Amino acid sequence: MTYATARNVRLGVAEMIRPPWRIRVSEGARVLQVANAAGAAGPWDANTTPYMVEPLDTTGSRHFEAVVFVGPARSGKTISLIDARLAYLITCNPADAMVVQMSKDAAEDYSKTRISRSIAASDELRSRLSPRAHDDNILLKFFRSGMSLRMGWPSVSVLSGKDIHDVLMTDVDNYTGDLAIDECFGLALKRTQTYMSAGMVVAESSPATDYADGAWKPSHPHQGPPAAGIAALYARGDRRRWYWPCPECGERFQAAPGYDGFALPPMEELLERVVLDDVQKMARHYSLLHCPNCGVGLQHRWKDGMNRAGVWAAEGQLVHADGTVTGERPASRIASYWLGGVAAAYQSWESLIERYLQALRTFATTGEERPLKTTHNVDGAINYVPMAARSASDPNEMKERAEVWPAGTVPAGVRFLIATVDVQANRFVVLVLGFGVGESGQLERWVVDSFTLRTSKREDGSGGFLPLDPPKYLEDWERLVEKVVSRRYPLDDETGRSMPMRAVGIDWGGKAGTSVRALEFWRSLKERQLHARVRLVKGEARREAALFRETFPDSRKRRDRKSGSKGDVPQLLLNVDRLKDTVDANVKRAEPGPGYYHFPDWLPEAFYAELTAESRTANGWKNLAGRRNEAFDLTGYAEGLALWLNVPAINLTTPPAWAAAWDDNPDVRAEDAPPAAPPRTRTRRVIRSNYLGR
């Protein structure tokens, strides 16, 4: 029996030794057959998704070791970067390849429904498949050229011990294996390293990982959110974005991820309207994409033409109206791309907005966020930040209403000062708030000072001083006496008068040893008669507890407690959650009035970031992003101390002497003036009856 003709054997051997075709990847990928709009199979057409041509061609560049692509679902990214890249490898540049899916089941399904169908639909691909039946398996296929195609998933065993020319990772943000995305990407780079500059790793996905920093704002138009996964891989590359021309003015603008280009109303208004209004009508109304240059609302019918004229530009590059790109790309061996959902070829703008509004309606009526997360990820191509993590206060708005008065002085209106101290492992963070009467005639707040103490008075042996170490050294706490407890702030009136602290609150939680040193410090203040206005403060865990409660804890009979409490040191337990509710409401006030916060123009931006670092959740205030939040904590403590002083009950027209206006306040005096003597009390004359002695 004859199994093969000499011609077939010759052709099979020729396929193994044929040199690669030196053509662009997008040209070689045309042998791929894909379903067209009519449902029939047709060759892959770069004109359908023109934004995919450059990323696909870059996979054949020896200048890069990886291509990372972030984009929406139904944008053609998988067909182009995985299927089309494989078609090029099989027909033009045979080399071992691996497709890494999110799980083993997904890898098997991808092989059956995508790879096998693509090979069967294309004469070019089918003719290159090995004729031996055992070479065509679900997870491993061989071709006449000797090329192997593996199906893999994120596992150490799958991505170890192999030399692979191309590792093509798809849907990476949904990987469920035993490897994190960064680990998987690193192993993939190792698999291609043997091929040096010819090796290539491709990672593509819609963003699916959340991030918790609700106050985050991009510092550059090409910067992605601080999220893990594909967003982190994108940040490692040269960060390219898609720029297309406005049909009205001709200027270029970015097809940015998300929904910012649609001029939607504020979130508060949207959440109300999606419940009451017709969502489809709203979607039709807001489906105009506004050009940021001329402000014209563009209809969806212009999108195809805009895409055909679009260009990619990396971070730091400039795109001109004629489509030329100037400037240098960031130096990176990773070419990274991020395509906004507005440019997706297979979804209209009206559909994009309608899905977003429908998800908002679900959230507004049920509190369920999963549809909202999904539409952000697969439609808008943007990472989702949970509603609970979104800062309700705008730090920029606070900064914009900052006022002018000299740093380190007490501005007009302040009647008394409250200082709060956050004790860290190597520093004291201090906030000084002034409470007084503003132009509204109501009780308002002023940020008088905000600073950090980092250096002790312990010498380091070389003329300097050692860093603070509050948990270990009681003498380090002495810095608070000079800088906080006994400090007086000059008034902003050039009279030489100054104002002392009316109350000082010191948070005594934290690193082991801190509570013991805090108690010892308060006792040392008592010995010097400096203790009366100083209280150690601590957060109360129960939200239903009182706003503040003064206690004298005694842990001597508790074997599980080693705080050093003996019942002799007063402690203020503060309901921090409810006090922070008060702070949040007060700092949001845009106009002077009860609780209004006055900010000086010399405050750093970091202060406002700390003040808005936490988010209100169903379980109270949470620092979901793990950002610094000392300013928010300290303002909450200050509100608690104000309650301890019974400030809300003060009649501002007839206040106690320590809360009086400067000219009537005995605490306000010149630095060299002696303290005001306490008011003399008239001795009561006692007349005894002669009968009492009988």
LOMIMAR-824354 format. One record per residue: residue in three letters; x, y, z of N, C-alpha, C in turn. Coordinates in steps of 0.2 Angstrom, whole numbers, plus 5000, padded with zeros to 4 digits. Layout:
<sites>
ALAXYZXYZXYZ ...
</sites>
This chain:
<sites>
MET500449945000500050005000500450065000 THR500350114996500650174996500350225001 TYR500750255005500550305011500650375009 ALA501150385004501250455002501650454996 THR501550504992501850514985502550544987 ALA502950544982503650574983503550654983 ARG503050674979502850744979502650774986 ASN502250734989501950754996502550755001 VAL502950705001503550705005503950765004 ARG504050774998504550834996504150904999 LEU503550904998503250965000503250975008 GLY503150915011503150915019503850935021 VAL504350915018505050925020505151005018 ALA504951025013505051095011504751145016 GLU504151125019503851165024504251175030 MET504651125031505151135037505751175036 ILE505951185030506551225029506451285025 ARG505751305024505651365021505751425025 PRO506151475022506351535027505651575028 PRO505651615033505051655035504951705030 TRP504351725029504151775024504251845028 ARG504651885025504751955028504152005026 ILE503651995029503052045028502752065035 ARG502352115035502052135041501652085044 VAL501552085050501152035053500452035051 SER500152105051499452115049499352085042 GLU499852085037499752065030499751985030 GLY500251955034500251885034499551855038 ALA499251895042498651875046498051875042 ARG498051895036497451895031497251825030 VAL497651775031497451705029496951685035 LEU496851715040496351705045495651715043 GLN495251665044494551675042494151685048 VAL493751745048493351765054492651775051 ALA492151775056491451785054491351855053 ASN491051875047490951945046490251965048 ALA490052025046489352055049488752015046 ALA488851975040488351945038488251865041 GLY488751855045488751785048489151735044 ALA489451755038489851705034490551725036 ALA490951675034491751675036492051715030 GLY492551765032492951805028493551815030 PRO494051835026494751855029494751905034 TRP495151905039495251955044495452015040 ASP495052075042495052135039495352185044 ALA495952215042496152265047495752325047 ASN495352345041494952405041494352405046 THR494152345048493652335053493852365060 THR494452345062494752375068495452405067 PRO495452465064496152495062496552505068 TYR496252515074496752525080497152465082 MET496952405079497352345081497952335076 VAL497952365071498552355066499252365069 GLU499352425072499952435075500152395081 PRO499652375085499852325091500052255088 LEU499652235082499852175079500552175076 ASP500652225072501252235069501852235074 THR501752265079502252275084502452205087 THR502052155087502252085089502752055085 GLY502852085079503452065075504052105075 SER504052155080504652195081505152165085 ARG505752175084506352145088506552205093 HIS506252255093506352315098506052305104 PHE505552255104505152245110505052175112 GLU505052155119504952085121504252075123 ALA503852125123503152105125502652165122 VAL502052145121501552195119500952185124 VAL500752235127500252235132499652275129 PHE499052245129498452285126497952285131 VAL497652345133497052345137496552375133 GLY495952345133495352375129494752345131 PRO494152365128493552345130493352275126 ALA492852245129492652175125492352195118 ARG492352155114492052165107492452215103 SER493052225105493452275101493952245096 GLY493952175095494352135091495052125093 LYS495152135100495852125102496052055102 THR495652005104495851935105495951915098 ILE495451925093495551905086496151925083 SER496351985084496952015081497651995085 LEU497652005091498251985095498451915096 ILE497851875096497951805097497851765091 ASP497251765088497151725082497551745076 ALA497551815075497851835069498651825070 ARG498951835076499651825077499751745076 LEU499351705078499451635077499451615069 ALA498951645066498951635058499551655055 TYR499851715057500451735054501051685056 LEU501051665062501651615064501551555060 ILE500951525059500851465056501051465048 THR500851525045500951525038501651565036 CYS501851615040502451655038503051645042 ASN503051625048503651625052503451565058 PRO503551505055503351445060503851445066 ALA503551445072503851445078503451425084 ASP503751385089503351355094502951415098 ALA502351405099501851455103501451425108 MET501251465113500751445118500251495119 VAL499651475119499051525121498951505128 VAL498951555133498751545140498151575141 GLN497651535143496951555144496851565152 MET496351585154496251595162496151535166 SER496051475163495951415167496051355162 LYS496151295164496151235160495551225156 ASP494951235159494351225155494251275150 ALA494451345151494451395146494951375141 ALA495551355142496051335137495751285132 GLU495451225135495151175131494551205127 ASP494151245130493551275126493851325120 TYR494351365122494651405117494951365111 SER495251305112495551265107495051235103 LYS494451215106493951185102493551235098 THR493351295101492951345098493251395094 ARG493851405095494251465091494751435087 ILE495251395090495851375086495651325081 SER495251275083495051215078494651245072 ARG494151285074493751315069494151365064 SER494551405067494951445063495351405058 ILE495651355060496051305056495651275050 ALA495051255052494651215048494351265042 ALA494251335044493951375040494451405035 SER495051395036495551425032495951375028 ASP495951375021496351325017497151335019 GLU497351395020498051405021498251375028 LEU497851385033498051355039497951275040 ARG497351255036497251185037497751145033 SER498051175027498551135024499151125027 ARG499351165032499951165036499851125042 LEU499251105044499251065050499450995048 SER499850965053500050895052499550845051 PRO499650805046499150755044499050695049 ARG499550685053499450635058498950645063 ALA498550605064497950615069498150625076 HIS498750595078498950605085499350675086 ASP499450715081499750775081499150835082 ASP498550815082498050865082497650845089 ASN497850875094497550865101497250935103 ILE496850925108496550985111497051035114 LEU497451005118497951055121498651055118 LEU498751015112499351025109499251005102 LYS499551045097499451035090500151045087 PHE500251005082500851005078500751025070 PHE501151055067501051075060501651045056 ARG501551045049502051015045502751045046 SER502751105047503351145048503751125054 GLY503451085059503751065065503551105071 MET503151165069502951205074502451175079 SER502451185085501951165090501551215093 LEU500951205094500451255097500151225104 ARG500351255109500151225116499551275118 MET499151245122498551275126498751275133 GLY498851325137499051335143498551375148 TRP498751375154498351415159498851435164 PRO498751485169499251515173499451465179 SER499851425178500151375182500851365182 VAL501251355187501951345187502151285183 SER501751235183501951175179501851185172 VAL501451225170501251245163501751285160 LEU501951335164502451395162503151385164 SER503351325165504051315167504351255163 GLY505051265162505451215159505251205151 LYS505051265148504951255141505251315137 ASP505451305131505751365127505151375122 ILE504851435122504351445117504451515114 HIS504351515108504451585104503951635105 ASP503351615106502751665107502351635113 VAL502251675118501751665123501251715123 LEU500651695121500051735120499551725125 MET499551785130499151775136498451815134 THR497951785135497251815134496851825140 ASP496451875141495951885146496351875153 VAL496951915154497351905159497051925166 ASP496651975166496352005172495851955175 ASN495651895172495251845174495551785176 TYR496251785176496651725177496451695184 THR496351625184496151595191496651545193 GLY497251535190497751485192498051505198 ASP498651465199498951475205499551525205 LEU499551565199500051615198499651685198 ALA499951735201499751805200499951825193 ILE499551875191499651905184500451925183 ASP500751955188501451975187501851915187 GLU501751865191502151805191502051775184 CYS501451765182501351735175501651765169 PHE501651835170501951875164502751865165 GLY503051865171503751855172503951785169 LEU503551735171503751665168503751665160 ALA503251695158503151705150503751735147 LEU503951785150504551815147505151775148 LYS505251735153505751685153505751625148 ARG505151605146505051555141505251575134 THR505251645133505451675126506151695126 GLN506451695132507151725132507651685128 THR507551625127508051585123508051615116 TYR507451635113507451665106507751735106 MET507951765112508251835112507751885109 SER507951925104507551975102506951955098 ALA506951895095506451865091505851845095 GLY505951825102505351805106504851855107 MET504251835109503751885110503251865115 VAL503051905120502551895124501951945123 VAL501351915122500751965121500251955127 ALA500052005130499552005136499052055134 GLU498452025133497852065132497252055136 SER496852105138496252095142495852155143 SER495252145145494852205148495052215155 PRO495152275158495252275165494752255169 ALA494952215174494452175178494652185186 THR495152215187495352225194495152295197 ASP494852295203494652355206495252395209 TYR495152455210495652495214495252535220 ALA495552545225495252575231495352645232 ASP495752675228495952745230495452785226 GLY494852805229494352845226494552915224 ALA495052945227495253005226495853015221 TRP495952955218496552955213496352995207 LYS496853035204496753075198497353065194 PRO497353055188497953045184498353105183 SER499053095184499453155183499753165176 HIS499553115172499653125165499153095161 PRO498953115155498353095151498453015149 HIS499052995149499052925147499152875154 GLN499152905159499152865166498552825167 GLY498652755169498152715171497952715178 PRO497452685180497252685187497752645191 PRO497852655198498252615202497952545204 ALA497852505198497552445199498052385197 ALA497952325200498452275198498252245192 GLY498552195189498352155183498552185177 ILE498152185172498352215165498552285166 ALA498252325171498352395171499052405174 ALA499352365178500052365181500552345175 LEU500352305171500752285165500852345160 TYR500252375159500252435155500652485157 ALA500752495164501152545167501852535166 ARG502052475165502752455164502952465157 GLY502552485152502752495145502752565144 ASP502752585137502752655135502152685135 ARG501552655137500952685138500652725132 ARG500452695127500152725121499352725121 ARG499152785119498352795118498152805111 TRP497552795109497252805103497052875102 TYR497252915097497052985095496752985089 TRP496153015089495753015082495553095081 PRO495353105075495253175073494453195074 CYS494353255077493653285077493453305070 PRO492853275068492653295061492453365060 GLU492353395066492153465066492753515065 CYS493253505070493753555070494453525068 GLY494453465067495053435064495553415069 GLU495553445075496053425080495953355083 ARG496553335085496553265088496453265095 PHE496053215098495953205105495953125106 GLN496053115113496153045115495453005115 ALA495452945112494852905114494952865120 ALA494852905126495052895132494552835135 PRO494852795140494352745143493852785148 GLY493352745149492852775153492252815150 TYR491952855153491352895151491452965151 ASP492052995153492053065154491953105148 GLY491953075142491853115135491153125134 PHE490653105138489953105136489553165140 ALA489953205144489653255147489053235151 LEU489053185155488553155159488453205165 PRO487853205168487753245174488153215180 PRO488253255186488553225192488253165194 MET488653125198488453055200487753065204 GLU487753115208487153115213486553125209 GLU486553165203486053175199485853115195 LEU486353085193486253025189485852975193 LEU486052955199485752905203485052925204 GLU484852985204484153005205483752995199 ARG484053015193483653015187483552945184 VAL484052905185484052835182483452795185 VAL483252815191482652785194481952815191 LEU481952875190481352915188481252915181 ASP481852925177481752935170481852875165 ASP481652885159481752835154482452825152 VAL482752765154483452755153483652755145 GLN483252735141483452735134483452805131 LYS482952845133482952915131483552955134 MET483752935140484352965143484952945139 ALA485052885137485552855133485652895127 ARG485052895123485052935117485253005117 HIS485053035123485253105124485953115125 TYR486253075129486953085132487453045127 SER487253015122487652975118488153015113 LEU488153075114488553125110489253125113 LEU489753115109490453115112490753185110 HIS490953225116491153295115491853295114 CYS492053335109492753355107492953405112 PRO493553385116493753425121494053495118 ASN494153495112494453555109493953605107 CYS493453585103492953635101492253625105 GLY492153575108491553565112490953535109 VAL491053525102490453495098490353425100 GLY489653405101489453335102489453295096 LEU489853245095489953205089489453145090 GLN489153135084488653075083489053015082 HIS488752955084489152885083489252875075 ARG488952905071489052885064489752915061 TRP490052955065490752975063491252935066 LYS491052885070491652845073492052805068 ASP491752775063492152725059492652775055 GLY492452835053492952875049493452905054 MET493352915060493752935065494252885067 ASN494052825067494552765069494952755063 ARG494752755057495152745051495752805050 ALA495652855053496152915053496552915060 GLY496352865064496752875071497452855071 VAL497852875076498552855077498652835084 TRP499152795086499352785092499952835094 ALA499952855100500452895103500652875110 ALA501252875111501552855118501552915123 GLU501652895129501652955134502252995132 GLY502153065132502653115131502653135124 GLN502353095119502253115112501753165111 LEU501753205105501253255103500953235097 VAL500353235096499953215090499753275087 HIS499953285080499753345077499053335073 ALA498753385071498153385067498153335061 ASP498753335058498753295051498953225053 GLY498953205059499153135061499853115062 THR500253165061500953155063501053155070 VAL501553115072501753105080502453125081 THR502553175085503253195087503453175094 GLY504053175095504253165102504553095103 GLU504853085109505153025110504752985115 ARG504652915113504352865118504752855124 PRO504452835130504752815135505252755134 ALA505852755136506252695135505952635139 SER505752585135505452525138505452465133 ARG505552405135505552345131504852325130 ILE504352355133503652335133503252385129 ALA502952365123502452415120501752405123 SER501552455126500852445130500352495127 TYR499752465126499252505123498552505127 TRP498252565127497552565131497052595126 LEU496552555125496052585120495352595124 GLY495152655123494452675127493852635124 GLY493352625128492752585125492452625119 VAL492552695119492152735114492452715107 ALA493052685106493252665100493152595098 ALA492852555102492652485100492252485094 ALA492452445089492152435083491452405083 TYR491352365088490652325088490152355093 GLN490252415096489752435101489652515099 SER489052525099488852595098488852635104 TRP488952705103488952745109488352745113 GLU487752745110487152735113487052675118 SER487352615115487352555119487752565124 LEU488352595123488852605129488552645135 ILE488252695133487952735138487352705142 GLU486952665137486352635140486552585145 ARG487052545144487252495149487552525155 TYR487852575154488052615160487552635165 LEU487052665161486452695165486052635168 GLN485952585164485552525167485952495173 ALA486552495173486952475179486852515185 LEU486852585183486752635189486052625192 ARG485552615188484852605190484852545195 THR485252485193485252425197485552445204 PHE486052485204486452505210485952555214 ALA485652595211485152645214484652615218 THR484352555215483752525217483952465222 THR484452435221484652375225485252375229 GLY485752425227486352425230486852375227 GLU486652345222487152295219487552325214 GLU488252315215488752355211489052315205 ARG488952245205489252205200489052225193 PRO488452235191488352265184488752325183 LEU488852365188489152435187489952415186 LYS490152375189490852355188490952315181 THR490552275180490552245173490552295167 THR490152335167490052385162490652435162 HIS490952445167491552485167492152445164 ASN492152385166492752345163492652325156 VAL492052295154492052275147491752325142 ASP491452375144491152425140491552485140 GLY491752515146492152575146492852565146 ALA493052495147493752485147494152525152 ILE493852525158494152555164494152515170 ASN494652515174494552485181494052515185 TYR493752485189493152505193493352525200 VAL493152575203493252595210492652585213 PRO492552545219491952535222491652605225 MET490952605225490652665227490852685234 ALA490952635239491152645245491852675246 ALA492252665241492952695241493052765238 ARG492452785235492452855232492452905237 SER492952955237492953005242492353055241 ALA491953065246491353115245491553185245 SER492153195247492453265248492953275243 ASP492953335240493453355234493953395237 PRO494553365238495153405241495353465237 ASN495253465230495353525226494853585228 GLU494253565229493753615231493953655237 MET494253605242494453635249495053685247 LYS495553665243496153695242495953765239 GLU495453765234495353825230495053875235 ARG494653865240494453915245494853925251 ALA495553915250495953925255496054005256 GLU496154025262496254095264496954115265 VAL497054185266497754205267497854235274 TRP498254205278498454235284499154205285 PRO499654235289500254215290500354145294 ALA500754105291500854035294501054045302 GLY500854005306501054005313500754055317 THR500154085315499854145318499054125319 VAL498754155324498054145325497654195321 PRO497254175316496854225313496254255316 ALA496054315314495454345317494854295318 GLY494554295323493954255324494054205329 VAL494654175329494854115334494854135341 ARG494454105345494354115352494854075356 PHE494954005354495353965358495653915353 LEU496153875356496553825352496453755355 ILE496453705350496453635352496953605348 ALA497453565351497953535348497853455349 THR497953415343497853345344498553315341 VAL498753255344499353225342499253155340 ASP499453135334499453065332500153035333 VAL500252985338500852955339501052895335 GLN501552905331501752855326502452825329 ALA502652765326503252735328503852775328 ASN503852825324504552865323504352945323 ARG503752965325503653035324502953055328 PHE502853115329502253145332501953185326 VAL501353175324500953215319500553265323 VAL500553325322500153375326499753415322 LEU499153425324498653475321498453525326 VAL498453585325498153635329497553675326 LEU496953665329496353695326496153755330 GLY495953805327495653865331494853855331 PHE494553875336493853875336493653945338 GLY493153975334492954045336492354065332 VAL492254125331491654155328491854185322 GLY491554165316491654195310491154245308 GLU491254265302490754325299490054305300 SER489954235300489254215300488954225307 GLY489354235312489154235319489054175322 GLN489254115319489254045321489954025323 LEU489953965326490553935328490853895322 GLU491453925320491853895315492553875317 ARG492853845312493553815313494053845309 TRP494653845311495253875307495853825308 VAL496153805303496753765303497353815305 VAL497553815311498153855313498853835312 ASP498853765313499553735311499453665310 SER499953635306499953565305500753545304 PHE501053505308501753495307501853425310 THR502453395309502753335311503353335314 LEU503453305320504053305324504353235323 ARG504953245320505353175319506053175323 THR506253225326506953215329506853225336 SER507253185340507253185347507853235349 LYS507853245356508453285359509053235361 ARG508953175359509553125361510053135355 GLU510653155357511253165353511453095349 ASP511653105343511853045339512653035339 GLY512953085343513753075343514053115338 SER513753145333514153175328513853245327 GLY513553275332513353345332512553345330 GLY512253295329511553295327511153255333 PHE510553245331510053215335509753145332 LEU509653105336509353035334508553045332 PRO508353005328507553005327507152995333 LEU506553015333506053005338505952925338 ASP505852905344505652835345505152835351 PRO504552855351504052865356503952805360 PRO503852745357503752685361504252665366 LYS504952685365505452665369505652715374 TYR505652785372506052835376505552885378 LEU505452885385505052935388505253005387 GLU505953015386506153085385506053115378 ASP505853065374505653095367504953125367 TRP504553105372503953145373503953215375 GLU504553235378504653295381504653355375 ARG504753325369504653375363503953405363 LEU503453365365502753385365502653445370 VAL503053445375502953505380503053565377 GLU503653575374503853635371503453655364 LYS503353605360503053615354502253615354 VAL501953585359501253585359500953605366 VAL501053575371500753585377500853655380 SER501453675380501553745383501653795377 ARG501553785371501653825366501053885365 ARG501253945363500853995362500954015355 TYR500354035352500354055345500254135345 PRO500654175341500554245341499854255337 LEU499554315339498954335335499154365329 ASP498754365324498854405318498554475318 ASP498854515323498654585324499154625326 GLU499854605326500454645327500454675333 THR500054645338500154675345500554645350 GLY500854585347501354545352500954505356 ARG500354495356499954455360499954385357 SER499854335362499854265359499254225363 MET499154165361498654125363498854055365 PRO498754025370498953955372498453905370 MET498653845371498153785370497653785375 ARG497053775373496553765378496453695380 ALA496653645375496553575376497053545371 VAL497353485374497753445370497553375370 GLY497453335365497253265365497853225361 ILE498053175365498553135362498353065361 ASP498353045355498152975353498652925356 TRP498452885361498952835364498952765362 GLY498652755356498652685353499252675349 GLY499352615346499852605341500352555343 LYS501052565341501552515342501552495350 ALA501752435351501852405358502352455361 GLY502152475367502552515372502252585372 THR501952605367501652675366501252695372 SER500752645373500252665379500652675385 VAL501152635387501452645393501852705394 ARG502152725388502552795388502052855389 ALA501452845385500952895386500752905393 LEU500552855396500352865403500952895408 GLU501552875407502152895410502152975409 PHE502052995403502153065401501653105404 TRP500953085404500453115407500553125415 ARG500853075418501053085425501553135426 SER502053135422502553185422502353255421 LEU501853265417501453325416501153345423 LYS500853295426500453315432500953335438 GLU501553305438502053335443502253405442 ARG502153425435502353495434501753545433 GLN501153515435500553555435500353575427 LEU500553535423500453545416499853495413 HIS499553465417499153405415498453425414 ALA498153475417497453495417497153495410 ARG497453525405497153525399497353475394 VAL497753425396497953365392497553305393 ARG497353275388496953205389497253155384 LEU497353095386497453045381496853015378 VAL496853015372496252995368496252925365 LYS495752895364495752835361495052825357 GLY495052785351494452775348493952725351 GLU493352735351492852685354492552645348 ALA492652575349492452535344491652535342 ARG491252545347490552535346490252605343 ARG489952595337489652655334489052685338 GLU488752635342488152665346488352695353 ALA489052695354489252725360489152805360 ALA489252835366489252905366489752935362 LEU489653005360490253035356490853035360 PHE490853045367491453045371491253025378 ARG491752995381491652965388492352975391 GLU492353005397492953005401493052955406 THR493552915406493652855410494352855413 PHE494452815419495052815422495252735422 PRO495452715417495552635416496152615421 ASP495952555423496452525428496552445426 SER497152435424497252365421497652325426 ARG497752345432498152305436497852235438 LYS497252225437496952165439496852125432 ARG497052145427496952115420497652085418 ARG497652015418498251985416498451995408 ASP497852005405497952005397498052085395 ARG498152125400498252195398498952215402 LYS499352255398499952275400500052345398 SER499552385399499552455397499852505402 GLY499952475408500152525414499652565417 SER499052555415498452595418498352575426 LYS498352635430498252615437497652655440 GLY497252685435496652715437496752785439 ASP497352815438497552885440497552925434 VAL497552905428497652945422496952945418 PRO496653005417496053015413496152995406 GLN495652965403495652945396494952965393 LEU495052995387494453005383494252955378 LEU493752915378493552875373493052905368 LEU493352915362492952945357492652905352 ASN492052915350491652885345491852915338 VAL492452885336492752915330492352915324 ASP491952855323491552855317491052915316 ARG490752925322490252985322490553045322 LEU491153055325491453115325491753135318 LYS491953085314492153095307491553105303 ASP490953085305490353105301490353185301 THR490453205308490353285309490953315305 VAL491553295305492053325301491953325294 ASP491653265291491553265284490953315282 ALA490453315286489953365284490253435285 ASN490653455290490953525290491353545285 VAL491853495283492353515278491953525271 LYS491353495270491053505264490653565263 ARG490653605268490253665268490653715263 ALA490353745258490653785254490553865256 GLU490153875260490053945263490153945270 PRO490354005273490454005280489753995284 GLY489853965290489253945294489453905299 PRO488953875303489153825308489553765306 GLY490153755309490553705308491053715302 TYR491053775298491453785292492153785294 TYR492553755290493253755290493653805286 HIS494053845289494453895286495153865285 PHE495353855278496053825277496553885275 PRO497153885277497653935275497953915268 ASP498153965264498453945258499153915258 TRP499453915264500153885265500053805267 LEU499453775267499453705269499653665262 PRO500053615263500253575257499653535255 GLU499753515249499153465245499053405249 ALA499653385252499553315256499053325262 PHE498953385265498453385270497753375268 TYR497553405262496953395259496853315257 ALA497353285255497353215253497153175259 GLU497553195265497453155271496753165273 LEU496453225273495853245275495253205272 THR495353185265494853145261495053075260 ALA495553045264495852985262495352925264 GLU494852935268494352885270493752885267 SER493352835266492752825263492252805268 ARG491652825268491052805272490752745269 THR490852685273490552625271489952605276 ALA489652545275489152525279489352505286 ASN490052495286490352475293490752535296 GLY490552595294490952655296491452675291 TRP491852725294492452755290492952705289 LYS493252695282493752645281494252685276 ASN494852665278495452695274495552635268 LEU495152635263495152575259495752575254 ALA496052635253496652635249497252635253 GLY497252635259497852625263498252695263 ARG497952745261498352815261498452845268 ARG498852895268498952925275498352965276 ASN498152965283497452995285497553025291 GLU498153055293498253085300497753145300 ALA497753185295497353245296496553235297 PHE496353175294495653165296495553135303 ASP496053095305496053065312496053125317 LEU496553175316496653225321496053275321 THR495753285315495153335316494553305320 GLY494553235319494053195323494153205330 TYR494753195332494953205339494753275342 ALA494953325338494853395340494053405341 GLU493653375337492953385338492753345344 GLY493053295346492953255352493153295358 LEU493753335358493953375363493453435364 ALA493253465358492753515359492153495363 LEU491953435362491353415366491553405373 TRP492153385374492353375381492353445385 LEU492553495381492553565384491853595384 ASN491353555381490653585381490553645377 VAL490953645371490953695367490253715363 PRO489953655361489253675358488753705362 ALA488853705369488353735373488553805375 ILE489153835372489353895374488853945371 ASN488653995374488354055372488854105369 LEU488854115363489454145360489354225361 THR488854245363488754315365488954335372 THR488954275377489154285384489554225385 PRO490154215382490554155383490954155389 PRO491154095391491654095397492254135395 ALA492654155400493254195398493754165393 TRP493854105394494354075389494154065382 ALA493454085381493154075374492954145372 ALA493154205376492954265374493354295368 ALA493154355366493554385361494254405364 TRP494754425359495454435361495454485367 ASP495154545366495254595371494954575378 ASP494454525378494154505384494454435387 ASN494854415384495054345385495754345389 PRO495754315396496254325400496854275397 ASP496754225393497254185391497654225385 VAL497354275382497754305377498154365380 ARG498754365379499254415382499854415379 ALA500254465380500954475377501354425380 GLU501854405376502354355378502654365385 ASP502854425386503154445393502754465398 ALA502054465397501654485402501454425407 PRO501354445413501254385418500554365416 PRO500354305418499754275417499254315421 ALA498654325418498154365422497954325428 ALA497854365434497654345440496954315440 PRO496754265443496054245443495654295447 PRO495054305445494654355448494554345455 ARG494554395459494554395467493854375469 THR493754335473493054325476493054355483 ARG492454385484492354425490492254375496 THR492654385501492554345507491854355510 ARG491554305512490854305514490954315522 ARG490554365524490554375532490054325535 VAL490354295540489954245544489754275551 ILE489054275552488854305558488554245562 ARG488854225568488654175572488154195577 SER487754155578487254175584487554145590 ASN487354185595487554165602487254105605 TYR486654095601486354035604486553965601 LEU487053975596487353915593487753875598 GLY488053915602488553885606488253855613 ARG487653875614487353845620487053775619 
</sites>
